[in-house]
Amino acid sequence: MLKYPLLFLIIAIIAGIFGFAGIVHAAAGIAKVLFVLFLILFVASFFMGRRSKSNV
């Protein structure tokens, strides 16, 4: 699942080296969206994992 953020990190580094500002901006935008998505998934899985089943 971390394959895409690593891919966009590599694209951003290569674009920064060559100076393509448009590609850097697009990769940074995608990275921001993925960060928010993973943050929401982390919080959701954290609270779902804490739910205990005490029907014993």
trRosetta pair geometry for C-beta under 8 A, 3 or more apart (Angstrom, degrees):
i j d omega theta_ij theta_ji phi_ij phi_ji
1 4 7.7 -42 175 19 44 97
2 5 5.6 -52 -160 43 66 109
2 6 5.9 65 144 -21 83 106
3 6 6.1 -66 -154 41 28 109
3 7 6.2 31 152 -24 66 109
4 7 5.4 -51 -144 34 34 115
4 8 6.4 28 160 -13 66 104
4 34 6.3 -161 111 -117 115 147
5 8 5.8 -57 -145 41 33 107
5 9 6.2 39 153 -24 66 104
5 31 6.6 89 -136 -129 80 82
5 34 5.4 -176 -81 128 93 148
5 35 7.9 97 -112 -66 125 69
5 38 7.8 -15 -51 -32 138 148
6 9 5.5 -50 -146 33 34 115
6 10 6.5 34 155 -18 64 102
7 10 5.9 -55 -153 35 30 109
7 11 6.4 30 150 -17 64 107
8 11 5.4 -49 -143 38 37 114
8 12 6.2 40 155 -21 66 104
8 27 4.9 163 -168 -160 88 91
8 30 5.4 -143 -124 96 146 118
8 31 5.1 -177 124 -71 137 90
8 34 7.1 165 25 10 153 149
9 12 5.8 -55 -148 36 30 111
9 13 6.4 29 153 -19 64 105
9 31 7.2 95 -69 -103 67 130
10 13 5.8 -54 -147 36 32 110
10 14 6.3 28 156 -15 66 107
11 14 5.9 -57 -146 40 29 108
11 15 6.1 27 156 -17 65 111
11 23 6.8 -121 163 165 99 109
11 27 4.8 -169 101 -105 110 139
12 15 5.7 -55 -141 41 29 110
12 16 6.2 33 156 -23 63 107
12 23 7.9 -173 -104 130 46 86
12 24 5.8 84 -143 -132 75 69
12 27 4.1 -165 -72 115 88 142
12 28 6.4 99 -115 -60 129 72
12 31 7.0 -11 -44 -34 145 141
13 16 5.7 -54 -148 34 29 113
13 17 6.6 31 153 -21 63 103
14 17 5.7 -52 -152 31 33 112
14 18 6.5 10 158 1 66 109
15 18 6.2 -66 -144 50 31 97
15 19 7.8 -123 167 43 57 10
15 20 4.6 -84 -154 61 88 100
15 23 3.9 -147 -121 97 140 116
15 24 4.5 -172 117 -62 126 76
15 27 6.3 170 21 5 147 140
16 19 7.5 36 -172 -73 28 36
16 24 5.8 91 -70 -100 72 126
20 23 4.2 31 113 20 119 114
20 24 6.5 153 91 -18 67 87
21 24 5.6 -56 -147 38 34 113
21 25 6.2 36 156 -22 68 106
22 25 5.8 -55 -149 34 29 111
22 26 6.5 26 155 -15 64 107
23 26 5.7 -55 -147 38 33 109
23 27 6.1 30 156 -16 67 108
24 27 5.9 -57 -144 40 28 108
24 28 6.1 28 157 -19 64 109
25 28 5.9 -56 -146 37 27 110
25 29 6.4 30 154 -21 62 106
26 29 5.7 -54 -150 34 31 113
26 30 6.5 28 154 -15 65 105
27 30 5.8 -54 -147 38 33 110
27 31 6.2 36 152 -22 65 107
28 31 5.5 -52 -145 36 32 114
28 32 6.5 37 153 -23 64 102
29 32 5.8 -51 -151 31 31 112
29 33 6.7 29 152 -16 63 104
30 33 5.7 -54 -151 36 35 111
30 34 6.3 32 153 -16 67 107
31 34 5.7 -55 -145 40 32 110
31 35 6.2 39 153 -25 65 105
32 35 5.6 -51 -148 32 30 115
32 36 6.6 27 156 -15 63 104
33 36 6.0 -57 -152 37 31 107
33 37 6.3 31 151 -19 65 109
34 37 5.5 -54 -144 38 34 115
34 38 6.2 29 159 -15 68 106
35 38 6.1 -58 -145 40 27 105
35 39 6.2 29 154 -22 63 109
36 39 5.6 -54 -146 36 30 115
36 40 6.4 31 156 -18 64 104
37 40 6.0 -56 -152 35 29 108
37 41 6.4 24 153 -14 64 108
38 41 5.5 -54 -143 41 35 111
38 42 6.1 41 155 -24 66 104
39 42 5.7 -51 -147 33 29 113
39 43 6.6 26 156 -15 63 105
40 43 6.0 -55 -148 37 30 107
40 44 6.2 28 155 -17 64 110
41 44 5.7 -56 -144 40 30 111
41 45 6.1 24 160 -14 67 109
42 45 6.1 -60 -144 41 26 103
42 46 6.1 32 155 -26 64 108
43 46 5.6 -52 -146 31 30 116
43 47 6.6 18 160 -9 64 105
44 47 6.3 -62 -150 41 28 100
44 48 6.1 22 156 -14 65 114
45 48 5.6 -56 -137 44 33 110
45 49 5.9 35 161 -23 67 110
46 49 6.1 -59 -147 36 22 109
46 50 6.7 21 155 -21 59 109
47 50 5.8 -53 -147 31 34 112
47 51 7.3 50 153 -37 60 92
48 51 6.0 -38 -163 5 38 116
